[in-house]
Structures are given as C-alpha cells and as structure tokens.
Amino acid sequence: MTRYAFKFIALLALAMLAAGSLLHASLTGTGQTHLQKEDCAACHLGGRDVTPQQAGMLLGSQEALCGKCHPAAIKVSHPSGFAPKAKIPDGYPLDWKGDLTCSTCHDVHGKSPGLMRGTKAGKELCFSCHDTAFFRKMRDGGASLMVGHLARASDVSAPSMDVYTRQCMECHGNNGDPRLNTKVDRNSIARHAGGQINHPVGVDYQKASTFGGYRPRKTVEKKILLPGGLVSCVSCHQAYQKDHGKLVVTVEHSKLCYECHDI
C-alpha cells in the first residue's frame, strides 16, 4: 500500500470520529456521567477508594487508557501526551507532568456532548491555542482538521448543501430505518448509516481540485453528477431510477474513489 493510500485511509478514519460524539451526546440529560458505571480501579491506582488527591494517579498514560475504548481517536486525533511549547489557556488543564493530554480538552467524567471543556468548538476552539499563521501553512488552510473530530451533530440545513442533497435528506435524514439513515453535519459531511462511510457534500469540486490530489473535471466519469459544480448525493448515487441509491461506479478496488481522487 502506498503512502498516498495510507493518507487517504487516515482521512477517512478522521471523518468517522464524529460518530463517537453521538455516544457522548446520548449522556446529556440522563444525569449519567462518562465512565460512571465503570470500575475506578480500571484507570485509577487508588481503585474504588480513590481520593481527589489520588485522581491523577493513573495506571497508565491517558492515551493508553482512553485508547482502550477509543482506538481510532488516539490514532488520528489531535496530538496528545506531550508538553506544549505555547501557553495553554485557562480552563484547559495539563497533567501533573505538564503534558497536554486527552483531559486537557475533554472532561472525562462529564456528560456534555463530546465531553468538551468550556463552550468553544470548531475553529474557535482551535484559535484558543493556534494563530491563523499555523493554519495558513497547511495546503487546505486547515479545512481537513474540521472534518470528523471537530464536527458537531447532524444539521440538515447545512448552508452548502445542494438542492439534490437537501431533497435526499427529506427521506434519508428521518427515514426511521437505521440501515438507510444518513445525516449531514454542520460541516456538510454526509454520514451514512453505521458511520462506515463519510464524505463531504456541497463542496465546489473545481475549487477543491486546486489543492491537488483530484482529477481534472473533464476526466471524471460522466455518470458522476456535480450539480452547480458541487459534490452531491447524486454524484455517487443513482437517483430517481429503478436502482435508486445504487452507486454510479462500483466501489470494487476503490474504483469510485479513484474517479475523483488522484492518489
């Protein structure tokens, strides 16, 4: 497998991370906090009788402990387990070693969506520690960082959705059948049932291609529709036909992906 294939898989994995936030969100309003039903001894040296003073005495690093349940997040999330060079804002604690860890941004015994500390989210949260120059150095201006880990819950009114995708969501967004349900979050990421496949919609293909890694529009399979130049549900799926929902190009050997992605 080439390094480009690994990069592509990593990006797909990143896009899948938002599914975890839905699990955390389900705790809201129940009065139950994250890990409330777990044995304290699974993480804390003090076991069931752990005191506030012993709270930081863990059986291993937070990356190792959190990774037992969230392996994907550890692999493709924000770097963790290191001493930051810049000053971290108040309200985002470092551990006893001065390291930035999972609990710097997440209240691991909280019950808010995503277990996030404070009220900041998305770019606003990023700018708490990073300046604009940090993102300008990235080829996509940091846009890829907003996919998945920092994406919020579903929002079928996402402004960049094309008219066809909006119509698809009228049924698939509230279908009732978990096998067919698809959500579009505020970052215009279409999240298919089960969270296995996630892909942007409402993205201007021509503008995206300027970042590199995409095939010229004229070489893309004609069956892949781009209404108004935007990536849409109907770019990959057949609509208003007998085989409604069928992929326009087979996914065998990632052929559909390679129609647009030059990797």
C-alpha positions as CSV (number, residue, x, y, z in Angstrom):
1,M,0.0,0.0,0.0
2,T,1.4,3.4,-1.0
3,R,1.9,6.3,1.4
4,Y,-0.9,8.1,-0.5
5,A,-3.3,5.2,0.2
6,F,-2.4,5.4,3.9
7,K,-3.1,9.1,3.9
8,F,-6.4,8.6,2.3
9,I,-7.4,5.9,4.8
10,A,-6.3,8.2,7.6
11,L,-8.5,11.0,6.3
12,L,-11.5,8.6,6.1
13,A,-10.8,7.5,9.6
14,L,-10.8,11.1,10.7
15,A,-14.1,11.7,9.2
16,M,-15.5,8.7,11.1
17,L,-14.6,10.1,14.5
18,A,-17.7,12.3,14.9
19,A,-19.7,9.1,15.5
20,G,-18.1,9.0,18.9
21,S,-19.5,12.4,19.8
22,L,-23.0,11.0,19.3
23,L,-22.4,8.4,22.0
24,H,-21.3,11.1,24.4
25,A,-24.2,13.3,23.5
26,S,-26.6,10.5,24.5
27,L,-25.5,11.0,28.1
28,T,-26.8,14.6,28.2
29,G,-30.0,14.9,30.2
30,T,-29.7,11.4,31.7
31,G,-27.7,12.5,34.7
32,Q,-25.2,9.9,33.9
33,T,-21.6,10.9,33.5
34,H,-19.0,9.3,31.3
35,L,-17.5,6.2,32.9
36,Q,-19.9,6.4,35.8
37,K,-20.6,2.6,35.6
38,E,-17.0,1.6,35.2
39,D,-14.8,0.4,37.9
40,C,-12.5,3.2,39.2
41,A,-9.7,0.6,39.5
42,A,-9.7,0.2,35.7
43,C,-7.9,3.6,35.5
44,H,-7.0,4.8,38.9
45,L,-4.3,3.4,41.2
46,G,-6.5,4.1,44.2
47,G,-9.2,1.8,43.0
48,R,-12.7,2.2,44.4
49,D,-11.4,4.2,47.3
50,V,-9.6,6.8,45.2
51,T,-9.5,10.2,46.8
52,P,-9.4,13.6,45.0
53,Q,-5.7,13.8,45.8
54,Q,-5.1,10.4,44.1
55,A,-7.2,11.3,41.0
56,G,-4.1,11.9,38.9
57,M,-2.5,8.6,39.9
58,L,-3.4,6.5,36.9
59,L,-2.5,3.0,35.9
60,G,-1.1,4.3,32.6
61,S,-1.0,7.3,30.3
62,Q,-4.3,8.8,29.4
63,E,-3.6,8.0,25.8
64,A,-3.2,4.3,26.7
65,L,-6.3,4.3,28.9
66,C,-8.6,6.3,26.6
67,G,-7.3,4.3,23.7
68,K,-8.8,1.1,25.0
69,C,-12.3,2.3,24.1
70,H,-11.4,5.0,21.5
71,P,-8.5,3.5,19.5
72,A,-9.4,5.4,16.3
73,A,-9.4,8.8,18.1
74,I,-6.0,8.1,19.5
75,K,-4.6,7.4,16.1
76,V,-6.0,10.3,14.1
77,S,-7.0,12.9,16.7
78,H,-5.1,15.9,17.9
79,P,-1.6,15.0,19.2
80,S,-1.6,14.2,22.9
81,G,0.9,13.2,25.6
82,F,3.4,16.0,25.1
83,A,4.5,19.2,26.8
84,P,3.1,22.1,24.7
85,K,5.5,24.9,23.7
86,A,2.9,27.6,23.8
87,K,0.9,28.7,26.9
88,I,-2.4,26.8,27.1
89,P,-5.5,28.9,28.0
90,D,-7.0,28.7,31.5
91,G,-9.7,26.1,31.7
92,Y,-7.7,23.6,29.7
93,P,-5.5,21.8,32.3
94,L,-2.3,20.0,31.7
95,D,-1.5,16.9,33.7
96,W,1.0,16.7,36.6
97,K,3.9,16.3,34.1
98,G,2.9,19.5,32.3
99,D,1.7,17.4,29.3
100,L,-1.3,18.1,27.1
101,T,-3.5,15.1,27.3
102,C,-7.0,13.9,26.5
103,S,-8.4,15.6,29.6
104,T,-6.9,18.9,28.5
105,C,-9.9,19.4,26.2
106,H,-12.2,16.7,27.5
107,D,-13.9,16.3,30.8
108,V,-13.5,12.6,31.1
109,H,-16.2,12.3,33.8
110,G,-18.5,14.9,32.3
111,K,-21.8,14.4,30.4
112,S,-21.8,17.2,27.8
113,P,-21.7,16.4,24.1
114,G,-18.2,15.3,23.2
115,L,-17.3,15.8,26.9
116,M,-15.8,19.1,25.8
117,R,-14.5,21.6,28.4
118,G,-15.9,25.1,28.1
119,T,-18.2,26.3,25.4
120,K,-15.8,26.8,22.4
121,A,-16.0,24.4,19.4
122,G,-14.7,24.2,15.9
123,K,-12.3,26.9,14.7
124,E,-13.0,29.0,17.8
125,L,-11.5,26.2,19.9
126,C,-8.5,25.8,17.6
127,F,-7.8,29.5,17.8
128,S,-7.6,29.2,21.6
129,C,-4.1,27.9,21.1
130,H,-3.2,28.4,17.4
131,D,-3.0,31.6,15.4
132,T,-4.1,31.9,11.7
133,A,-0.5,31.5,10.5
134,F,-0.5,28.0,11.9
135,F,-3.3,27.0,9.5
136,R,-2.1,29.1,6.6
137,K,0.9,26.8,6.4
138,M,-1.4,23.9,5.5
139,R,-2.3,23.2,1.9
140,D,-6.1,23.3,2.6
141,G,-5.9,26.1,5.2
142,G,-6.8,23.6,8.0
143,A,-10.1,22.6,6.4
144,S,-9.4,18.9,6.8
145,L,-9.0,19.3,10.5
146,M,-12.6,20.3,10.8
147,V,-13.8,17.0,9.4
148,G,-14.8,14.4,12.0
149,H,-13.1,15.2,15.3
150,L,-14.4,18.8,15.5
151,A,-17.6,18.2,13.6
152,R,-20.8,18.6,15.5
153,A,-24.1,16.8,15.3
154,S,-26.3,16.5,12.3
155,D,-27.6,19.6,10.6
156,V,-29.6,19.0,7.5
157,S,-29.8,22.8,7.0
158,A,-26.0,23.0,6.4
159,P,-25.7,26.1,4.1
160,S,-23.5,24.5,1.4
161,M,-25.8,21.6,0.6
162,D,-27.0,21.5,-2.9
163,V,-30.7,21.2,-3.7
164,Y,-30.5,17.5,-4.6
165,T,-28.9,16.6,-1.3
166,R,-31.5,18.5,0.6
167,Q,-34.2,16.5,-1.2
168,C,-32.4,13.3,-0.4
169,M,-32.3,14.3,3.3
170,E,-36.0,14.8,3.4
171,C,-36.4,11.0,3.4
172,H,-33.0,9.6,4.4
173,G,-32.4,12.1,7.2
174,N,-35.5,10.9,9.0
175,N,-36.2,7.5,7.5
176,G,-36.7,5.5,10.6
177,D,-34.8,2.6,9.1
178,P,-31.3,2.7,10.7
179,R,-29.9,0.9,7.6
180,L,-30.8,3.9,5.4
181,N,-30.5,6.9,7.7
182,T,-27.9,9.4,6.6
183,K,-27.1,12.7,8.4
184,V,-25.3,15.8,7.2
185,D,-23.5,17.7,9.9
186,R,-22.7,21.4,10.1
187,N,-19.5,20.9,8.1
188,S,-21.6,19.4,5.3
189,I,-20.2,15.9,5.9
190,A,-22.7,13.2,4.8
191,R,-22.5,10.5,7.5
192,H,-24.1,7.2,6.3
193,A,-25.8,4.7,8.5
194,G,-23.4,3.0,10.9
195,G,-20.8,5.7,10.4
196,Q,-18.8,3.5,8.0
197,I,-18.8,5.9,5.1
198,N,-18.5,9.6,5.3
199,H,-18.0,12.1,2.5
200,P,-18.3,15.9,2.0
201,V,-21.3,17.3,0.1
202,G,-21.8,20.8,-1.2
203,V,-18.1,21.2,-1.9
204,D,-17.1,23.0,-5.1
205,Y,-15.2,20.4,-7.0
206,Q,-13.2,22.9,-9.1
207,K,-12.0,24.8,-6.0
208,A,-11.2,21.6,-4.2
209,S,-9.1,20.4,-7.1
210,T,-6.8,23.5,-6.8
211,F,-5.4,21.9,-3.6
212,G,-4.1,19.0,-5.6
213,G,-5.0,15.3,-5.4
214,Y,-8.0,15.5,-7.6
215,R,-8.5,14.5,-11.3
216,P,-9.5,17.3,-13.8
217,R,-13.2,17.6,-14.0
218,K,-13.2,16.7,-17.7
219,T,-11.7,13.3,-17.0
220,V,-14.2,12.3,-14.3
221,E,-16.8,9.7,-15.2
222,K,-19.8,11.4,-16.8
223,K,-22.2,9.5,-14.6
224,I,-20.8,11.4,-11.6
225,L,-23.0,14.4,-11.5
226,L,-21.8,17.7,-10.0
227,P,-24.9,19.9,-9.9
228,G,-23.8,23.5,-10.0
229,G,-20.2,22.2,-9.7
230,L,-20.9,20.8,-6.2
231,V,-20.3,17.4,-4.8
232,S,-23.8,15.9,-4.1
233,C,-25.5,12.7,-3.1
234,V,-26.2,12.2,-6.8
235,S,-22.5,12.4,-7.5
236,C,-22.1,8.9,-6.2
237,H,-25.7,7.5,-6.1
238,Q,-28.3,7.0,-8.8
239,A,-31.5,8.9,-8.1
240,Y,-35.0,8.7,-9.5
241,Q,-34.3,5.4,-11.2
242,K,-35.2,1.8,-10.7
243,D,-31.9,1.1,-8.9
244,H,-32.4,4.1,-6.6
245,G,-29.4,4.7,-4.5
246,K,-27.1,2.4,-6.4
247,L,-23.6,3.6,-6.8
248,V,-22.9,5.1,-10.2
249,V,-19.5,3.4,-10.3
250,T,-18.5,0.2,-8.4
251,V,-16.5,0.5,-5.2
252,E,-14.6,-2.6,-6.0
253,H,-10.9,-1.9,-5.7
254,S,-11.9,1.7,-4.7
255,K,-12.8,2.4,-8.4
256,L,-15.4,5.0,-7.4
257,C,-13.0,6.9,-5.2
258,Y,-10.3,7.0,-7.9
259,E,-12.7,8.6,-10.3
260,C,-12.2,11.9,-8.5
261,H,-9.2,11.3,-6.2
262,D,-5.8,11.2,-7.9
263,I,-3.8,9.5,-5.2
